[in-house]
Amino acid sequence: MIITDYSKIAHNYDKNKDRNDISKDELIGSLYNFDNRDFRVLDLSCGTGNYLRKQINEYPKSVYEIEWIGIDKSNDMLRIAKGKNLDANLLIADVIDIPLKKNSVNYIKNMYAFHHYLEKEKAVKEMYRILKKNGIINLINSNHEYMRYSWVYKYFPSAYDLDNERKPKINEYYEIFEKNGFKIDLKIIVTVQKFMYKDIIEKVINRDISQLNIVTEEEYTKGIKKITVDMSKNESVISDLAIMEMNGYKKWIRGNCT
């Protein structure tokens, strides 16, 4: 599996305006209202800390006693997160060896990162180990199986095969998480819309998307040329995006699972 080198991406990562398009995570409030004792939220593979910054603002210390934790393997990404002066404990660690105690975290957020893990089952076992009973992992990722018209795959076609190699299929998500103790609630939302070419070329040149860093330089250059040609003919392109959201429960909150 090809690995994305985030030391090459880190300096451009936050230039992508989509990185700050983060909503309040309502699951945190729901869990907190259920049991707020020693409440801990972990952003696993936290990157530059944008999710944590948003949630810390949404759940202020004056109202919520929440310990915020961010873990990432990339020193370059974490250095940027630390520069944001977040009220969070930021740690460099691998997902297969998380430096947290057993049954110590209420909620794990994992955004667009799971496909990067080389040892996915070990990572899932670690998630299960550190979660408290009634704890939840909320995993969000794009799903290539449901994306027939993606502009990324249109202009950089080998990215689909590479994604097929590194991204689990839906049945594989079920298998790996259920086998390791989780109960799964999974949904996929597919949106189809017009993407402006000027926005696409901006993303491609910024090259902060991991897919654009695993294609060959030759394909990357050819893709830019093709986009430039098409952009001269049209303002926009029809593209789709499939977002998978999976909640993995260590134990159903209503107590109807073991």
C-alpha positions in Angstrom: 0.0 0.0 0.0 1.3 3.4 -1.0 1.9 5.7 2.0 1.1 9.4 2.0 4.0 11.5 3.3 2.4 14.2 5.4 5.6 16.0 5.9 5.2 17.1 2.3 1.6 18.1 2.8 1.6 19.8 6.2 2.6 23.3 5.1 -0.3 23.4 2.6 -2.9 21.5 4.6 -4.8 24.4 6.1 -4.7 26.4 2.8 -7.6 24.2 1.7 -10.6 26.2 2.8 -12.6 22.9 3.3 -10.4 22.1 6.2 -12.2 24.7 8.3 -15.7 23.6 7.2 -16.4 21.7 10.4 -19.7 21.5 12.3 -20.5 21.1 16.0 -20.2 17.4 16.8 -23.6 16.8 18.5 -22.5 13.3 19.6 -20.2 14.8 22.1 -23.1 16.6 23.8 -25.3 13.5 23.7 -22.6 11.3 25.4 -21.7 14.0 27.9 -25.4 14.3 29.0 -25.5 10.5 29.4 -22.3 10.3 31.6 -20.0 13.3 32.1 -17.7 11.8 34.7 -14.0 12.1 33.7 -15.2 12.8 30.1 -12.5 12.5 27.5 -12.7 13.1 23.7 -9.9 11.8 21.5 -9.3 13.1 17.9 -7.4 10.2 16.5 -5.1 11.3 13.7 -5.9 14.9 14.5 -3.8 16.4 11.8 -3.5 20.2 12.3 -6.1 20.3 15.0 -9.0 21.9 13.2 -11.7 19.6 14.5 -10.4 20.0 18.1 -10.4 23.8 17.8 -14.0 23.8 16.6 -15.3 21.5 19.3 -13.4 23.2 22.1 -15.1 26.4 21.1 -18.5 24.7 20.9 -18.2 23.1 24.3 -16.6 25.8 26.5 -14.9 24.9 29.7 -17.3 27.2 31.6 -20.0 24.7 30.9 -18.4 21.4 30.0 -15.7 19.5 31.9 -14.1 17.8 28.9 -10.5 16.7 28.5 -9.5 17.0 24.9 -6.8 14.8 23.4 -5.3 14.8 19.9 -3.0 12.1 18.6 -1.2 12.0 15.3 1.8 10.2 13.8 3.1 13.1 11.8 5.3 15.5 13.7 4.9 18.1 11.0 1.1 18.1 11.2 1.1 18.1 15.0 3.6 21.0 15.1 1.0 23.1 13.3 -1.7 22.0 15.6 0.4 23.0 18.6 0.9 26.4 17.1 -2.9 27.0 17.4 -2.6 27.0 21.3 -5.4 24.5 21.7 -6.5 23.6 25.2 -5.8 20.0 24.4 -3.2 17.3 25.1 -1.5 16.7 21.8 0.6 13.6 21.5 2.7 12.0 18.8 1.9 8.3 18.6 0.9 5.4 16.2 -2.6 4.2 16.2 -1.5 0.7 17.0 0.1 1.9 20.2 -2.1 4.6 21.7 -0.5 6.0 24.9 -3.8 6.0 26.9 -5.1 3.7 29.6 -7.7 1.0 29.1 -11.3 2.2 29.4 -10.3 5.9 29.6 -12.0 7.6 26.6 -15.7 8.3 26.0 -15.5 9.3 22.4 -13.1 8.8 19.5 -13.3 10.9 16.4 -11.6 9.6 13.3 -11.9 11.7 10.2 -10.5 10.7 6.7 -7.7 8.8 8.3 -8.5 5.1 8.7 -7.4 4.2 5.1 -3.9 5.4 5.9 -3.4 2.7 8.6 -1.2 -0.2 7.6 -2.3 -2.4 10.4 -6.0 -1.7 10.5 -7.1 -4.5 12.8 -4.5 -3.6 15.4 -5.8 0.0 15.2 -9.3 -1.2 15.8 -8.2 -3.3 18.8 -6.5 -0.2 20.3 -9.7 1.9 19.8 -11.7 -0.8 21.6 -9.1 -1.0 24.4 -9.1 2.7 25.3 -12.9 3.2 25.0 -15.1 3.1 28.1 -18.2 1.1 28.2 -20.9 3.0 26.3 -18.1 4.7 24.4 -18.4 5.5 20.7 -16.0 5.8 17.8 -17.3 8.1 15.1 -15.5 7.3 11.8 -15.9 9.5 8.7 -14.3 8.8 5.4 -15.0 9.1 1.7 -16.1 5.8 0.0 -14.8 5.1 -3.5 -17.4 2.3 -4.1 -20.1 4.9 -4.4 -18.3 7.5 -6.4 -18.8 7.1 -10.1 -18.3 10.7 -11.2 -15.6 12.0 -9.0 -13.5 14.7 -10.5 -10.4 13.2 -8.8 -10.9 9.8 -10.6 -11.8 11.5 -13.8 -8.5 13.4 -14.1 -6.3 11.1 -12.0 -7.8 7.6 -12.9 -5.1 5.5 -11.1 -6.3 7.1 -7.8 -9.3 4.9 -7.9 -7.2 1.7 -8.0 -5.0 3.0 -5.3 -8.0 3.9 -3.1 -9.4 0.4 -3.8 -6.2 -0.9 -2.3 -6.0 1.2 0.7 -9.7 2.0 1.6 -11.8 -0.8 3.1 -15.1 -1.7 1.4 -18.3 -1.4 3.3 -18.5 -5.1 4.2 -14.8 -4.9 5.3 -15.6 -2.1 7.8 -18.4 -4.3 9.2 -16.1 -7.3 9.4 -13.1 -5.7 11.1 -15.1 -3.7 13.7 -17.7 -6.3 14.6 -15.0 -9.0 14.9 -13.3 -6.9 17.5 -16.3 -6.2 19.7 -18.1 -3.2 18.2 -21.7 -2.9 17.2 -22.0 -0.9 14.0 -24.3 1.7 12.7 -23.1 2.8 9.2 -24.6 5.1 6.6 -23.4 6.6 3.3 -24.5 9.9 1.9 -23.8 10.6 -1.8 -24.0 14.1 -3.1 -23.8 15.1 -6.8 -23.1 18.7 -7.6 -21.4 21.1 -10.0 -17.8 21.8 -8.9 -16.3 25.0 -10.3 -13.1 24.3 -12.2 -11.4 27.3 -10.5 -11.9 25.6 -7.2 -10.8 22.2 -8.5 -7.5 23.6 -10.0 -6.9 25.4 -6.7 -7.1 22.1 -4.8 -5.0 20.3 -7.3 -2.2 22.9 -7.2 -2.3 23.0 -3.4 -2.0 19.2 -3.5 -3.0 18.7 0.1 -5.3 15.8 -0.8 -3.7 12.5 -0.2 -4.9 11.0 -3.5 -3.0 13.6 -5.4 0.2 12.6 -3.5 0.0 8.9 -4.3 -0.4 9.2 -8.1 2.7 9.4 -10.2 4.2 12.8 -11.1 3.5 12.0 -14.7 -0.2 11.4 -14.1 -0.4 14.5 -11.8 1.1 16.7 -14.6 -1.2 15.2 -17.2 -4.2 15.7 -15.0 -3.5 19.3 -14.5 -3.2 19.8 -18.3 -6.5 18.1 -18.9 -8.2 20.2 -16.2 -6.8 23.3 -17.8 -8.1 22.4 -21.2 -11.6 21.5 -19.9 -11.7 24.7 -17.8 -11.3 26.7 -20.9 -14.5 25.2 -22.3 -16.7 25.1 -19.2 -17.0 26.7 -15.8 -18.0 23.6 -13.9 -17.9 19.8 -13.9 -20.5 17.4 -12.5 -18.9 15.4 -9.7 -20.0 13.2 -6.8 -18.8 12.6 -3.3 -19.8 9.7 -1.1 -19.2 10.2 2.6 -19.4 7.3 5.0 -20.2 7.8 8.6 -19.8 4.9 11.0 -20.6 4.8 14.7 -18.9 1.9 16.4 -20.4 1.3 19.9 -18.4 -0.5 22.5 -21.7 -1.1 24.2 -25.2 0.1 23.3 -26.1 3.0 25.6 -29.5 1.5 26.3 -27.7 -1.7 27.4 -29.0 -4.1 24.8 -25.7 -5.4 23.7 -22.9 -7.1 25.5 
